[in-house]
Structure formats: C-alpha cells, structure tokens
Amino acid sequence: MKFAGRQAMHLGLFDASCSENVSGTAGRSTTTIAMSWVANVMISVDMADNASVKTLSEWLRTEAPRRTQPEARGVGFLNLLTSTETNQWGGWKNPECAVWAGVLNHADLDALKQRVFETPWREPNMVQLLVMDQEESFFRIWMIRGNELRQFAPLQPNEEDEGFFEDAGFYLNG
C-alpha cells in the first residue's frame, strides 16, 4: 500500500535520516543526522507551583536525556502560556490557570514523566501533564494520584487501530 505526502508525513513514513554537509562544500565529508522527533508538551499546575515548572523547564533545557542518546542532554524548554502580559487566549478575560507548553526534540518522555512525578509540587493533585509524541494524533493526559503518575486519556482507540483515521482513503495514492 502506498501513501501520498500528507498521510505519509502524518504516519511518519518518511526516511528518518538526512545528510548534512559538514564542510559546506558539495562532495566532501558528510555526516548523517537524525531528523527531528517532536513531542508537544503542556503542563497545567496550581499557580503556587510556577517555580517548580521553571525548574522543570531548566532541567529540560540543560539536563533532560534524549530518547536514543541518553548521554546527550537538553531537549527544549517550557513557556508560560497564561501570563497576563503575553496572553494569546480568546475571550475578554485573562486565564485563571497556569499552563506551560513547549516543543521538545528527541525527548525521553519516560524520563520527563518520572521527573514530573518526582517534583515536590505544593499541589500535586492539580498537576496535569499533556503529551503528544511525534506520531500521535491526540494528547495523552497524565496526573498524579496517590503515589503514582497515571494516564487519564483514553488508551483506545489510538492511531494504530484500524479505522482510527476515518478519512485515510482520501490520502491513499495508487
């Protein structure tokens, strides 16, 4: 079965490596680098926990391991979306919550979830971690309950289930 451009990109069917010319001169030494592996991340916390998210963001920027290169560090950072100074939300009022977001590259998401769970939150029951990894089509929601970080978004159907993409025939080629 062949897939056309848009669905192939959505399903992650493109080659996962590309060549980068190190010397800047065609035909000379090249190195193979992996393309981006993007995870969209949002975290909602009690406003009293903003300092903890700043610490988490700095960990993501400088210490967070990468999914396939644990020795490499740094995958991105988080920004506060609900600041009264930079509010981009619709409506006539400012949001009354603290929501942070970032686009992480090659992030070890298990390490991120572990870090969120181990963070000493003032209000752990209010922490909501939303993660949509590269080949996923919806956010998975994680919350701290009791002594564990639990996923609350539905596990099924998911992107690998037949019929999940109802309009898949639109993208088929051949």
SVG drawing of the C-alpha trace seen along z (x, -y; Angstrom):
<svg xmlns="http://www.w3.org/2000/svg" viewBox="-15 -43 51 45">
<polyline fill="none" stroke="black" stroke-width="0.4" points="0.0,0.0 1.4,-3.4 0.8,-6.6 0.8,-10.1 2.7,-13.1 0.3,-14.3 -0.6,-10.9 2.9,-9.7 4.1,-12.6 1.3,-12.1 2.1,-8.4 5.9,-9.1 6.7,-7.1 9.5,-9.3 13.1,-8.3 14.3,-9.2 17.7,-10.4 19.2,-13.0 22.7,-14.1 24.1,-17.4 27.2,-18.7 29.7,-19.4 32.3,-21.2 29.9,-23.3 31.3,-22.0 29.4,-19.5 31.0,-16.1 33.2,-16.5 32.7,-14.9 29.2,-14.5 27.6,-13.1 24.2,-11.5 21.9,-13.1 18.5,-12.1 15.6,-14.2 13.6,-15.8 11.4,-13.7 9.0,-16.2 6.8,-15.9 4.3,-18.6 4.1,-19.1 1.8,-21.1 1.6,-21.2 -1.1,-22.8 -0.3,-23.4 -1.5,-25.5 -0.1,-29.0 1.8,-28.3 3.8,-25.7 5.1,-28.0 8.6,-28.0 8.6,-24.2 7.7,-24.4 10.5,-26.9 12.9,-24.3 11.4,-21.6 11.9,-23.8 15.5,-24.4 16.0,-20.6 14.5,-20.1 16.8,-22.7 20.1,-21.5 19.8,-18.0 17.0,-16.0 18.1,-12.9 17.3,-12.2 15.4,-9.1 18.1,-7.5 21.2,-9.3 21.0,-9.2 24.5,-10.8 23.2,-13.9 21.4,-16.4 18.8,-19.1 15.6,-18.7 13.8,-22.1 12.0,-24.2 8.6,-25.4 7.0,-28.8 4.1,-30.1 1.1,-30.5 -1.3,-32.1 0.8,-35.1 -1.3,-38.3 1.4,-40.1 1.5,-37.7 -2.0,-36.3 -2.9,-34.9 -6.1,-33.2 -9.5,-34.2 -12.2,-35.9 -12.5,-39.1 -10.7,-37.9 -7.3,-36.6 -7.0,-32.8 -7.2,-31.9 -4.8,-29.0 -1.1,-28.3 -0.5,-26.5 3.0,-26.0 3.9,-24.5 6.9,-23.5 8.0,-21.6 10.6,-19.1 13.0,-17.4 14.2,-13.8 12.9,-13.9 13.0,-10.7 9.3,-11.0 9.6,-8.4 12.3,-10.5 10.0,-13.5 7.1,-11.7 9.4,-10.4 10.7,-13.9 7.2,-15.4 6.2,-12.6 9.3,-13.2 9.0,-17.0 7.9,-18.3 4.7,-20.0 2.8,-22.1 -0.4,-20.9 0.3,-17.5 -3.3,-16.7 -3.6,-19.8 -0.7,-18.8 -1.8,-17.8 0.8,-16.7 -0.4,-16.6 1.9,-14.9 1.5,-14.3 4.5,-12.5 5.7,-12.7 3.4,-10.1 0.4,-10.6 -2.7,-12.5 -4.0,-13.5 -2.7,-14.4 -2.3,-11.8 -3.1,-13.3 -1.1,-12.2 -2.0,-13.2 -0.5,-12.4 -2.9,-10.3 -1.9,-8.7 1.7,-7.5 1.7,-7.2 1.6,-9.2 -1.5,-7.8 -2.7,-8.2 -6.2,-9.5 -6.8,-10.0 -8.4,-7.0 -5.9,-4.4 -8.2,-3.2 -8.9,-3.8 -5.4,-5.0 -3.5,-5.8 -2.6,-2.2 -6.2,-0.9 -7.9,-0.2 -10.4,-2.9 -8.9,-5.5 -8.2,-7.7 -11.7,-7.7 -10.6,-9.8 -7.4,-7.7 -8.8,-6.8 -8.5,-10.5 -4.7,-10.3 -4.0,-6.9 -2.2,-7.1 -2.3,-4.2"/>
</svg>
